[in-house]
Amino acid sequence: MIDIKSLSLSELEETITSWNEPKYRAKQVFEWLHKHFAEDTGGMSNIPKKLKALLDENFYFPKLEVVDVLCSENDGTKKFLFRLPDSNVIESVFMKYEHGYSVCISSQVGCRMGCSFCASTIGGKIRDLTAGEMLEQIYHISVHENARISNVVVMGTGEPFDNFENFCRFYERISDPNGMNLSGRNITVSTCGITDKIYELADKDYTLTLAISLHAPNDILRQQLMPVARAFTIGNIMKACDYYFEKTGRRITFEYSLIDGVNDSEENARELAHLLKGRNCHVNLIPVNPVKERDYSRSDKQKIQSFKNILEKNGINATIRRGMGRDIDAACGQLRRSYYENKA
């Protein structure tokens, strides 16, 4: 069956009018789904019973069940573990900032990119999430926390561009004026650099922020950390990013996880500065979250600051990501991994 929350307003209109129902009913249903976060037709008070029955018969309403919620004592970050109807589980993170509330969502169950510093990819990819399942993470948390979500990051488990069609449907639904109406400028999507999809995204009329998971200044080191780098070279990624900037005018973020003794040397910093020089970009330095299955540890504060200083001296704008939820294993994949281990 079709995930009803993935449908555009025009698609709903086409279906509902084909049932000899008035066109305006589609907008009412759309608003129930994306403005009032209805989980089913039960609470749709202005929708007639006949239409409710047709919706129930023809569509699937994505539902998430809360399995666990961990709350950080340090900063109030909450990590949600959701169970899908097929018994798979996914993670989402709710973060409180001075400027508002942010949610980081998953785009797949598992991941097949194989990055050696990430827990999300252990066990590989199981399946893609539908657009509705991606949206439902935000809607569910918004209701659970009674909070207006002002920023969304598609940076949890999974590679969004490996699920590109559903990601695009997600973006178009969440930014729709008849729904949650979240500005594209408040939405960030992170990719490991699937270049053909970067070009496709550039040709769409989206205003989101593109983030590239780079994590190394050269192909040799990047391939050691990220197997997907064998298919997508840094040179080709940079060409795609240049095209994206030309088409959209949007500054690109490059994410760089700092791993002690692996990619955090002064030479690495100078090489990264040379690679990015002249580009309108921002580097987000991320002290890596230790994963027990991986033999990596985070760089110390002095090394991280030195790395940042070298970038800035070379004209590259850089920030160090504030560690959110470190006491609750808020890094991608860790809670899901623990759930499966405990279940086993």
KEBAMI-803276 format. One record per atom (N, C-alpha, C): residue in three letters; y, x, z. Coordinates in steps of 0.02 Angstrom, whole numbers, padded with zeros to 5 digits, always signed. Layout:
<recs>
alaYXZ/...
</recs>
This chain:
<recs>
met-00060+00042+00000/met+00000+00000+00000/met+00063+00043+00000/ile+00118+00015-00021/ile+00182+00051-00027/ile+00218+00051+00040/asp+00245+00109+00058/asp+00286+00116+00118/asp+00353+00082+00105/ile+00367+00027+00140/ile+00426-00013+00127/ile+00491+00025+00142/lys+00489+00072+00189/lys+00551+00108+00207/lys+00568+00162+00156/ser+00522+00176+00110/ser+00536+00224+00057/ser+00575+00192+00000/leu+00576+00125-00003/leu+00605+00091-00060/leu+00681+00090-00057/ser+00712+00095-00116/ser+00784+00087-00121/ser+00802+00013-00117/leu+00866-00001-00107/leu+00888-00070-00106/leu+00874-00104-00173/ser+00885-00069-00228/ser+00874-00099-00294/ser+00800-00113-00305/glu+00756-00070-00279/glu+00684-00082-00285/glu+00663-00144-00244/leu+00693-00151-00185/leu+00679-00210-00144/leu+00704-00273-00179/glu+00764-00268-00209/glu+00792-00325-00244/glu+00747-00348-00301/glu+00722-00299-00338/glu+00678-00315-00395/glu+00615-00351-00372/thr+00586-00326-00318/thr+00525-00357-00292/thr+00538-00427-00264/ile+00589-00432-00223/ile+00602-00496-00188/ile+00623-00551-00237/thr+00663-00533-00288/thr+00682-00584-00338/thr+00622-00605-00381/ser+00574-00558-00389/ser+00513-00576-00427/ser+00471-00628-00389/trp+00484-00635-00324/trp+00450-00687-00284/trp+00491-00751-00281/asn+00542-00755-00323/asn+00587-00814-00326/asn+00626-00825-00262/glu+00640-00768-00229/glu+00684-00769-00170/glu+00754-00745-00192/pro+00807-00768-00160/pro+00875-00746-00179/pro+00884-00671-00168/lys+00926-00641-00211/lys+00937-00569-00210/lys+00964-00544-00144/tyr+01006-00584-00111/tyr+01038-00561-00049/tyr+00987-00548+00007/arg+00928-00578+00001/arg+00876-00567+00052/arg+00856-00493+00055/ala+00858-00459-00003/ala+00839-00388-00004/ala+00885-00346+00039/lys+00950-00361+00035/lys+00997-00323+00077/lys+00986-00337+00151/gln+00970-00399+00167/gln+00956-00416+00236/gln+00896-00376+00262/val+00843-00374+00222/val+00783-00337+00242/val+00798-00263+00248/phe+00835-00236+00199/phe+00852-00165+00199/phe+00891-00147+00262/glu+00938-00189+00282/glu+00977-00176+00342/glu+00934-00179+00405/trp+00887-00226+00406/trp+00841-00229+00463/trp+00802-00163+00470/leu+00781-00137+00413/leu+00740-00076+00413/leu+00780-00014+00431/his+00840-00007+00401/his+00876+00056+00403/his+00940+00057+00445/lys+00961-00002+00468/lys+01019-00005+00512/lys+00999-00026+00582/his+00950-00071+00585/his+00927-00096+00650/his+00859-00067+00670/phe+00830-00027+00626/phe+00768+00011+00640/phe+00709-00034+00658/ala+00703-00090+00624/ala+00647-00136+00636/ala+00581-00102+00616/glu+00531-00110+00659/glu+00465-00081+00647/glu+00418-00128+00609/asp+00437-00191+00607/asp+00397-00240+00570/asp+00441-00300+00556/thr+00413-00354+00529/thr+00453-00413+00512/thr+00465-00458+00572/gly+00432-00445+00627/gly+00435-00490+00685/gly+00505-00507+00708/gly+00547-00456+00712/gly+00613-00467+00739/gly+00667-00484+00688/met+00647-00493+00625/met+00696-00507+00572/met+00716-00580+00575/ser+00763-00596+00618/ser+00779-00665+00637/ser+00808-00707+00580/asn+00839-00675+00530/asn+00869-00714+00476/asn+00828-00714+00412/ile+00765-00692+00418/ile+00719-00691+00360/ile+00669-00748+00367/pro+00661-00790+00315/pro+00614-00846+00320/pro+00542-00823+00325/lys+00501-00865+00357/lys+00430-00848+00370/lys+00392-00832+00305/lys+00406-00869+00253/lys+00371-00858+00190/lys+00383-00788+00164/leu+00447-00765+00166/leu+00463-00698+00142/leu+00433-00645+00188/lys+00434-00658+00253/lys+00403-00611+00300/lys+00329-00601+00283/ala+00295-00657+00269/ala+00224-00654+00253/ala+00212-00613+00189/leu+00256-00621+00140/leu+00249-00583+00077/leu+00261-00509+00089/leu+00309-00493+00131/leu+00323-00423+00147/leu+00263-00392+00183/asp+00235-00428+00232/asp+00177-00403+00269/asp+00116-00393+00224/glu+00110-00437+00175/glu+00053-00436+00131/glu+00056-00380+00080/asn+00117-00362+00060/asn+00126-00316+00003/asn+00148-00246+00022/phe+00171-00237+00084/phe+00199-00172+00103/phe+00169-00146+00168/tyr+00175-00081+00174/tyr+00153-00045+00234/tyr+00215-00026+00275/phe+00217-00042+00338/phe+00272-00024+00383/phe+00252+00038+00422/pro+00284+00095+00407/pro+00264+00157+00443/pro+00277+00151+00518/lys+00228+00170+00557/lys+00234+00165+00629/lys+00215+00231+00661/leu+00251+00248+00713/leu+00237+00309+00752/leu+00224+00289+00824/glu+00174+00320+00853/glu+00157+00309+00923/glu+00174+00373+00962/val+00213+00367+01015/val+00231+00425+01056/val+00170+00447+01096/val+00147+00508+01084/val+00091+00536+01121/val+00116+00575+01182/asp+00171+00611+01172/asp+00197+00652+01226/asp+00271+00667+01213/val+00309+00675+01266/val+00379+00696+01262/val+00390+00750+01314/leu+00410+00808+01291/leu+00426+00863+01337/leu+00502+00871+01340/cys+00529+00878+01400/cys+00602+00885+01408/cys+00618+00952+01439/ser+00663+00988+01407/ser+00684+01053+01433/ser+00729+01046+01494/glu+00713+01083+01546/glu+00755+01084+01605/glu+00817+01127+01594/asn+00816+01167+01541/asn+00872+01213+01528/asn+00930+01178+01492/asp+00914+01138+01440/asp+00968+01112+01398/asp+00958+01039+01377/gly+00907+01006+01404/gly+00897+00935+01388/gly+00863+00922+01321/thr+00844+00975+01285/thr+00808+00965+01223/thr+00742+00929+01236/lys+00725+00882+01192/lys+00662+00846+01199/lys+00619+00856+01138/lys+00555+00869+01149/lys+00508+00875+01094/lys+00461+00816+01096/phe+00457+00780+01039/phe+00415+00722+01033/phe+00352+00739+00993/leu+00296+00716+01019/leu+00233+00719+00981/leu+00215+00648+00963/phe+00213+00634+00897/phe+00199+00568+00872/phe+00130+00565+00841/arg+00095+00509+00852/arg+00032+00496+00818/arg+00043+00448+00760/leu+00017+00465+00701/leu+00021+00422+00643/leu-00039+00374+00644/pro-00036+00320+00605/pro-00091+00272+00603/pro-00159+00303+00584/asp-00158+00359+00546/asp-00221+00391+00527/asp-00245+00442+00579/ser-00213+00442+00638/ser-00229+00485+00696/ser-00204+00556+00690/asn-00172+00575+00633/asn-00138+00639+00631/asn-00077+00638+00676/val-00056+00697+00699/val+00003+00701+00742/val+00056+00747+00711/ile+00119+00731+00725/ile+00175+00770+00701/ile+00225+00780+00758/glu+00270+00827+00748/glu+00320+00843+00799/glu+00391+00829+00773/ser+00435+00812+00819/ser+00506+00806+00806/ser+00543+00831+00868/val+00604+00856+00858/val+00643+00883+00914/val+00711+00850+00917/phe+00730+00828+00977/phe+00794+00796+00990/phe+00837+00846+01029/met+00896+00861+01003/met+00939+00912+01032/met+01009+00885+01047/lys+01035+00903+01104/lys+01102+00881+01125/lys+01152+00938+01116/tyr+01204+00925+01079/tyr+01258+00973+01069/tyr+01324+00941+01090/glu+01376+00982+01097/glu+01442+00956+01114/glu+01467+00909+01059/his+01449+00923+00996/his+01474+00883+00940/his+01431+00821+00926/gly+01376+00813+00962/gly+01334+00753+00951/gly+01260+00768+00959/tyr+01220+00723+00934/tyr+01147+00728+00940/tyr+01116+00746+00873/ser+01068+00792+00876/ser+01033+00814+00816/ser+00958+00802+00823/val+00925+00789+00766/val+00853+00783+00765/val+00825+00828+00711/cys+00774+00866+00729/cys+00738+00907+00681/cys+00671+00873+00667/ile+00658+00858+00604/ile+00598+00820+00587/ile+00549+00861+00545/ser+00487+00837+00544/ser+00434+00865+00503/ser+00432+00829+00436/ser+00410+00864+00384/ser+00404+00834+00318/ser+00332+00831+00294/gln+00286+00864+00330/gln+00216+00863+00313/gln+00175+00865+00377/val+00112+00846+00372/val+00064+00858+00427/val+00033+00926+00412/gly+00052+00976+00452/gly+00031+01044+00438/gly+00074+01074+00382/cys+00055+01134+00361/cys+00093+01170+00310/cys+00047+01221+00276/arg+00057+01230+00211/arg+00014+01277+00175/arg+00050+01341+00154/met+00111+01352+00180/met+00150+01410+00159/met+00124+01475+00190/gly+00093+01471+00248/gly+00059+01530+00277/gly+00103+01582+00310/cys+00165+01565+00328/cys+00209+01614+00360/cys+00177+01641+00424/ser+00175+01706+00430/ser+00136+01737+00484/ser+00166+01731+00553/phe+00230+01710+00558/phe+00263+01705+00622/phe+00269+01632+00645/cys+00237+01586+00610/cys+00247+01515+00624/cys+00181+01480+00642/ala+00184+01438+00694/ala+00124+01402+00716/ala+00109+01341+00672/ser+00159+01318+00634/ser+00150+01257+00594/ser+00095+01265+00541/thr+00088+01326+00517/thr+00043+01337+00460/thr-00030+01351+00481/ile-00041+01359+00546/ile-00109+01370+00570/ile-00150+01307+00558/gly-00203+01313+00520/gly-00242+01254+00502/gly-00224+01224+00435/gly-00169+01249+00405/gly-00150+01228+00338/gly-00119+01158+00335/lys-00108+01136+00274/lys-00078+01070+00263/lys-00133+01017+00261/ile-00120+00961+00294/ile-00166+00904+00293/ile-00143+00852+00243/arg-00079+00834+00247/arg-00052+00787+00197/arg+00024+00785+00200/asp+00054+00756+00148/asp+00126+00745+00147/asp+00143+00684+00190/leu+00204+00684+00216/leu+00231+00624+00248/leu+00268+00583+00196/thr+00264+00517+00203/thr+00304+00475+00159/thr+00377+00479+00182/ala+00422+00455+00139/ala+00492+00453+00158/ala+00502+00410+00221/gly+00465+00355+00224/gly+00470+00311+00282/gly+00447+00345+00347/glu+00396+00386+00342/glu+00372+00422+00402/glu+00421+00476+00423/met+00457+00504+00376/met+00510+00551+00393/met+00568+00515+00426/leu+00588+00459+00397/leu+00642+00419+00426/leu+00625+00394+00495/glu+00563+00372+00504/glu+00543+00341+00566/glu+00548+00389+00625/gln+00542+00454+00613/gln+00551+00502+00667/gln+00621+00497+00696/ile+00670+00491+00651/ile+00740+00485+00672/ile+00754+00418+00705/tyr+00730+00364+00673/tyr+00741+00298+00699/tyr+00710+00289+00768/his+00649+00313+00775/his+00613+00306+00839/his+00649+00343+00895/ile+00670+00404+00881/ile+00705+00443+00932/ile+00772+00412+00948/ser+00807+00386+00898/ser+00872+00354+00909/ser+00865+00296+00958/val+00813+00255+00949/val+00801+00198+00993/val+00778+00223+01062/his+00732+00270+01063/his+00703+00296+01125/his+00758+00326+01170/glu+00805+00362+01139/glu+00857+00396+01176/glu+00922+00356+01180/asn+00923+00298+01147/asn+00984+00257+01143/asn+01043+00301+01121/ala+01032+00337+01066/ala+01081+00386+01043/ala+01095+00378+00969/arg+01158+00386+00950/arg+01177+00387+00880/arg+01166+00457+00854/ile+01119+00466+00809/ile+01103+00533+00782/ile+01156+00552+00730/ser+01187+00609+00742/ser+01242+00630+00697/ser+01223+00686+00649/asn+01167+00720+00664/asn+01145+00775+00621/asn+01069+00774+00616/val+01045+00787+00555/val+00972+00790+00543/val+00955+00855+00509/val+00903+00887+00533/val+00879+00949+00503/val+00806+00939+00482/val+00792+00949+00418/val+00723+00944+00394/val+00696+01015+00395/met+00674+01035+00454/met+00656+01105+00466/met+00597+01110+00513/gly+00563+01054+00524/gly+00505+01054+00568/gly+00443+01074+00528/thr+00386+01048+00549/thr+00323+01066+00515/thr+00325+01044+00442/gly+00302+01090+00398/gly+00297+01074+00327/gly+00352+01107+00286/glu+00340+01110+00221/glu+00388+01135+00171/glu+00415+01074+00133/pro+00477+01054+00145/pro+00505+00994+00113/pro+00500+00994+00037/phe+00507+01053+00006/phe+00507+01055-00067/phe+00435+01054-00095/asp+00386+01058-00050/asp+00316+01047-00069/asp+00301+00972-00066/asn+00350+00934-00044/asn+00346+00861-00038/asn+00412+00832-00065/phe+00431+00857-00124/phe+00500+00849-00148/phe+00518+00776-00162/glu+00475+00738-00193/glu+00492+00668-00210/glu+00504+00627-00147/asn+00460+00636-00097/asn+00469+00599-00035/asn+00531+00623+00002/phe+00546+00688-00002/phe+00607+00713+00030/phe+00669+00681-00002/cys+00670+00677-00068/cys+00727+00647-00102/cys+00736+00573-00084/arg+00680+00537-00079/arg+00683+00467-00058/arg+00709+00463+00013/phe+00687+00507+00056/phe+00712+00510+00125/phe+00787+00520+00126/tyr+00812+00569+00089/tyr+00884+00584+00088/tyr+00924+00524+00064/glu+00900+00492+00011/glu+00937+00436-00018/glu+00938+00375+00028/arg+00884+00365+00067/arg+00882+00309+00113/arg+00927+00322+00174/ile+00924+00381+00202/ile+00961+00394+00263/ile+01036+00399+00251/ser+01056+00415+00190/ser+01127+00420+00174/ser+01154+00356+00141/asp+01112+00306+00133/asp+01132+00243+00101/asp+01183+00206+00145/pro+01241+00185+00116/pro+01291+00149+00155/pro+01266+00084+00186/asn+01213+00055+00158/asn+01185-00007+00185/asn+01135+00006+00242/gly+01123+00070+00256/gly+01076+00087+00309/gly+01110+00128+00363/met+01079+00184+00381/met+01106+00227+00433/met+01171+00260+00411/asn+01180+00269+00346/asn+01242+00294+00317/asn+01262+00363+00345/leu+01212+00407+00351/leu+01226+00475+00376/leu+01253+00517+00319/ser+01308+00551+00330/ser+01338+00593+00279/ser+01291+00649+00259/gly+01287+00662+00194/gly+01246+00718+00170/gly+01266+00784+00200/arg+01330+00790+00219/arg+01354+00853+00249/arg+01325+00864+00318/asn+01296+00812+00346/asn+01264+00818+00412/asn+01189+00823+00408/ile+01164+00836+00347/ile+01092+00843+00336/ile+01078+00912+00308/thr+01031+00947+00339/thr+01011+01014+00316/thr+00937+01014+00299/val+00921+01043+00241/val+00850+01050+00223/val+00834+01124+00215/ser+00778+01145+00243/ser+00758+01215+00242/ser+00697+01224+00197/thr+00701+01272+00152/thr+00645+01288+00108/thr+00631+01363+00109/cys+00568+01380+00097/cys+00550+01451+00094/cys+00568+01481+00026/gly+00597+01440-00018/gly+00622+01467-00081/gly+00583+01446-00142/ile+00562+01383-00145/ile+00527+01357-00205/ile+00580+01346-00258/thr+00587+01394-00303/thr+00646+01400-00345/thr+00655+01340-00393/asp+00601+01315-00423/asp+00610+01260-00470/asp+00639+01198-00436/lys+00623+01188-00373/lys+00651+01131-00336/lys+00723+01143-00315/ile+00742+01206-00305/ile+00813+01221-00291/ile+00856+01202-00351/tyr+00832+01218-00411/tyr+00868+01198-00472/tyr+00871+01122-00477/glu+00815+01089-00463/glu+00813+01015-00467/glu+00862+00985-00417/leu+00863+01012-00356/leu+00909+00986-00305/leu+00981+00996-00326/ala+00996+01053-00357/ala+01064+01067-00378/ala+01089+01017-00429/asp+01044+00990-00469/asp+01063+00942-00521/asp+01069+00871-00496/lys+01054+00860-00432/lys+01062+00794-00402/lys+01131+00788-00369/asp+01153+00727-00359/asp+01219+00716-00330/asp+01214+00711-00254/tyr+01187+00765-00224/tyr+01179+00767-00151/tyr+01232+00813-00121/thr+01249+00800-00059/thr+01300+00842-00026/thr+01272+00877+00035/leu+01207+00885+00038/leu+01174+00915+00097/leu+01185+00990+00099/thr+01163+01020+00154/thr+01164+01092+00162/thr+01095+01120+00147/leu+01093+01170+00104/leu+01030+01203+00086/leu+01022+01265+00128/ala+00965+01272+00160/ala+00948+01331+00200/ala+00886+01364+00170/ile+00890+01430+00162/ile+00835+01468+00134/ile+00802+01510+00189/ser+00738+01499+00200/ser+00701+01541+00248/ser+00687+01608+00215/leu+00729+01657+00230/leu+00724+01722+00196/leu+00682+01771+00236/his+00705+01789+00296/his+00667+01827+00346/his+00652+01900+00328/ala+00674+01921+00269/ala+00665+01991+00250/ala+00715+02007+00194/pro+00737+02071+00189/pro+00787+02089+00139/pro+00757+02113+00073/asn+00690+02120+00070/asn+00658+02143+00009/asn+00590+02110+00001/asp+00564+02112-00060/asp+00502+02076-00076/asp+00441+02104-00040/ile+00438+02170-00032/ile+00379+02200-00001/ile+00370+02175+00071/leu+00424+02178+00110/leu+00421+02155+00179/leu+00412+02079+00182/arg+00446+02044+00138/arg+00441+01970+00139/arg+00370+01946+00123/gln+00337+01980+00078/gln+00268+01961+00061/gln+00221+01973+00119/gln+00236+02021+00162/gln+00194+02032+00221/gln+00202+01975+00271/leu+00262+01947+00274/leu+00276+01894+00322/leu+00261+01824+00294/met+00270+01817+00228/met+00267+01751+00196/met+00227+01756+00131/pro+00164+01735+00131/pro+00123+01739+00070/pro+00155+01704+00010/val+00193+01652+00022/val+00225+01615-00033/val+00274+01659-00071/ala+00296+01714-00040/ala+00344+01759-00072/ala+00314+01794-00133/arg+00248+01794-00139/arg+00217+01823-00198/arg+00232+01782-00260/ala+00243+01717-00251/ala+00258+01673-00307/ala+00333+01667-00320/phe+00374+01677-00268/phe+00446+01668-00275/phe+00482+01730-00250/thr+00503+01773-00296/thr+00535+01835-00277/thr+00606+01823-00252/ile+00631+01870-00214/ile+00699+01864-00188/ile+00749+01861-00245/gly+00737+01901-00297/gly+00783+01900-00354/gly+00788+01831-00386/asn+00731+01798-00395/asn+00731+01731-00425/asn+00762+01680-00377/ile+00750+01689-00313/ile+00780+01643-00264/ile+00856+01650-00265/met+00882+01711-00270/met+00954+01721-00272/met+00985+01690-00334/lys+00951+01695-00391/lys+00976+01663-00452/lys+00979+01588-00444/ala+00927+01559-00413/ala+00927+01487-00401/ala+00982+01467-00353/cys+00994+01508-00302/cys+01047+01493-00253/cys+01116+01497-00286/asp+01125+01546-00330/asp+01188+01553-00366/asp+01201+01490-00408/tyr+01148+01466-00441/tyr+01154+01405-00481/tyr+01171+01346-00437/tyr+01139+01342-00379/tyr+01152+01287-00332/tyr+01225+01287-00311/phe+01252+01346-00295/phe+01322+01350-00273/phe+01369+01332-00330/glu+01354+01355-00390/glu+01396+01338-00448/glu+01398+01263-00460/lys+01342+01229-00451/lys+01338+01157-00465/lys+01367+01115-00409/thr+01361+01137-00346/thr+01379+01095-00290/thr+01440+01119-00251/gly+01455+01184-00255/gly+01509+01212-00215/gly+01492+01216-00141/arg+01429+01205-00124/arg+01408+01205-00054/arg+01382+01274-00033/arg+01409+01298+00022/arg+01387+01362+00049/arg+01314+01359+00071/ile+01277+01412+00057/ile+01206+01414+00072/ile+01195+01453+00138/thr+01148+01429+00177/thr+01128+01464+00238/thr+01063+01502+00225/phe+01062+01563+00248/phe+01000+01603+00245/phe+00975+01613+00316/glu+00913+01591+00328/glu+00883+01597+00394/glu+00844+01662+00398/tyr+00853+01697+00453/tyr+00822+01762+00461/tyr+00794+01767+00532/ser+00728+01760+00539/ser+00695+01766+00604/ser+00686+01840+00621/leu+00713+01860+00676/leu+00711+01931+00696/leu+00648+01944+00738/ile+00606+01989+00711/ile+00542+02006+00743/ile+00545+02079+00764/asp+00532+02091+00826/asp+00538+02159+00853/asp+00496+02209+00815/gly+00529+02261+00790/gly+00495+02315+00756/gly+00470+02299+00686/val+00486+02241+00661/val+00460+02220+00595/val+00516+02215+00544/asn+00568+02176+00560/asn+00622+02165+00511/asn+00692+02168+00543/asp+00697+02202+00600/asp+00760+02200+00638/asp+00796+02268+00643/ser+00779+02314+00599/ser+00811+02380+00601/ser+00881+02378+00572/glu+00920+02430+00585/glu+00987+02435+00556/glu+00982+02442+00480/glu+00931+02476+00457/glu+00920+02482+00384/glu+00907+02413+00353/asn+00867+02371+00388/asn+00855+02303+00364/asn+00920+02264+00360/ala+00963+02273+00410/ala+01027+02237+00411/ala+01071+02258+00353/arg+01074+02324+00341/arg+01116+02348+00285/arg+01089+02324+00218/glu+01023+02323+00212/glu+00992+02300+00149/glu+01007+02225+00138/leu+01004+02186+00192/leu+01019+02115+00188/leu+01093+02105+00169/ala+01137+02144+00198/ala+01208+02139+00183/ala+01221+02154+00109/his+01187+02204+00084/his+01194+02222+00012/his+01169+02165-00033/leu+01113+02135-00013/leu+01084+02080-00052/leu+01132+02021-00058/leu+01165+02005-00002/leu+01206+01944+00001/leu+01280+01955-00014/lys+01300+02017-00023/lys+01371+02033-00033/lys+01399+01995-00093/gly+01457+01965-00083/gly+01490+01929-00137/gly+01469+01856-00143/arg+01420+01835-00104/arg+01397+01766-00107/arg+01428+01725-00051/asn+01444+01662-00067/asn+01472+01618-00016/asn+01413+01591+00025/cys+01400+01624+00080/cys+01340+01607+00119/cys+01351+01620+00193/his+01303+01601+00231/his+01303+01610+00303/his+01232+01630+00324/val+01227+01678+00368/val+01162+01700+00393/val+01151+01674+00464/asn+01096+01640+00473/asn+01077+01614+00539/asn+01022+01659+00566/leu+01040+01701+00614/leu+00992+01747+00644/leu+00954+01711+00699/ile+00887+01713+00694/ile+00845+01673+00739/ile+00798+01720+00777/pro+00810+01730+00842/pro+00760+01768+00881/pro+00693+01731+00878/val+00642+01763+00852/val+00579+01728+00837/val+00548+01700+00902/asn+00521+01640+00896/asn+00485+01611+00953/asn+00415+01639+00954/pro+00394+01672+01008/pro+00327+01699+01011/pro+00274+01644+01004/val+00224+01656+00964/val+00168+01610+00955/val+00105+01646+00978/lys+00066+01615+01022/lys+00011+01651+01053/lys-00042+01674+01003/glu-00047+01638+00945/glu-00096+01658+00895/glu-00071+01716+00851/arg-00006+01734+00859/arg+00024+01786+00818/arg+00045+01845+00862/asp+00039+01904+00836/asp+00056+01964+00875/asp+00128+01986+00860/tyr+00175+01941+00873/tyr+00245+01956+00861/tyr+00285+01941+00925/ser+00338+01979+00935/ser+00383+01966+00991/ser+00455+01969+00966/arg+00499+01936+01002/arg+00569+01932+00981/arg+00606+01998+00994/ser+00655+02012+00952/ser+00696+02071+00960/ser+00738+02064+01023/asp+00756+02120+01054/asp+00797+02115+01114/asp+00870+02101+01095/lys+00910+02081+01145/lys+00978+02058+01132/lys+01021+02112+01100/gln+01011+02174+01119/gln+01051+02229+01091/gln+01038+02238+01017/lys+00973+02235+00997/lys+00956+02241+00927/lys+00984+02183+00886/ile+00979+02123+00914/ile+01004+02063+00879/ile+01079+02069+00868/gln+01115+02090+00920/gln+01187+02096+00914/gln+01206+02151+00865/ser+01169+02205+00865/ser+01182+02260+00818/ser+01171+02237+00746/phe+01118+02199+00735/phe+01103+02171+00669/phe+01161+02127+00645/lys+01185+02085+00689/lys+01241+02039+00673/lys+01304+02079+00657/asn+01317+02131+00697/asn+01377+02171+00687/asn+01378+02205+00618/ile+01320+02230+00597/ile+01315+02263+00532/ile+01330+02214+00476/leu+01303+02154+00481/leu+01316+02103+00431/leu+01390+02086+00428/glu+01421+02077+00485/glu+01491+02058+00487/glu+01537+02114+00463/lys+01519+02175+00477/lys+01559+02232+00452/lys+01557+02236+00377/asn+01505+02207+00347/asn+01498+02207+00275/asn+01520+02140+00243/gly+01556+02101+00283/gly+01586+02040+00257/gly+01539+01980+00253/ile+01483+01984+00289/ile+01435+01928+00288/ile+01443+01888+00352/asn+01457+01824+00345/asn+01464+01780+00403/asn+01395+01769+00434/ala+01390+01781+00499/ala+01325+01775+00533/ala+01333+01747+00603/thr+01285+01707+00624/thr+01282+01682+00692/thr+01212+01692+00719/ile+01206+01693+00785/ile+01141+01698+00818/ile+01124+01628+00843/arg+01067+01603+00821/arg+01049+01535+00841/arg+01037+01531+00916/arg+01068+01481+00946/arg+01057+01468+01017/arg+00986+01443+01027/gly+00948+01473+01071/gly+00879+01452+01083/gly+00877+01386+01120/met+00851+01335+01087/met+00847+01268+01117/met+00775+01253+01135/gly+00764+01230+01196/gly+00698+01207+01217/gly+00646+01261+01222/arg+00666+01321+01239/arg+00617+01376+01243/arg+00565+01364+01297/asp+00584+01328+01350/asp+00537+01316+01405/asp+00487+01261+01390/ile+00494+01227+01332/ile+00446+01173+01315/ile+00411+01187+01249/asp+00408+01250+01228/asp+00375+01267+01165/asp+00403+01226+01107/ala+00470+01229+01099/ala+00502+01187+01047/ala+00497+01217+00977/ala+00467+01276+00970/ala+00458+01304+00903/ala+00409+01261+00863/cys+00418+01261+00797/cys+00378+01218+00753/cys+00303+01229+00764/gly+00268+01175+00773/gly+00195+01176+00773/gly+00162+01190+00840/gln+00200+01212+00890/gln+00168+01233+00952/gln+00140+01175+00993/leu+00178+01120+00997/leu+00154+01063+01036/leu+00095+01030+01001/arg+00099+01024+00935/arg+00044+00995+00896/arg-00019+01037+00904/arg-00010+01103+00901/arg-00067+01149+00909/arg-00099+01141+00978/ser-00058+01137+01029/ser-00084+01128+01097/ser-00122+01063+01105/tyr-00097+01011+01072/tyr-00129+00945+01075/tyr-00200+00949+01047/tyr-00208+00981+00989/tyr-00273+00986+00958/tyr-00320+01030+00998/glu-00293+01083+01029/glu-00335+01127+01070/glu-00361+01089+01132/asn-00316+01051+01163/asn-00336+01013+01223/asn-00386+00958+01205/lys-00376+00927+01146/lys-00421+00875+01124/lys-00491+00904+01111/ala-00492+00965+01082/ala-00556+00998+01068/ala-00592+01016+01132/
</recs>
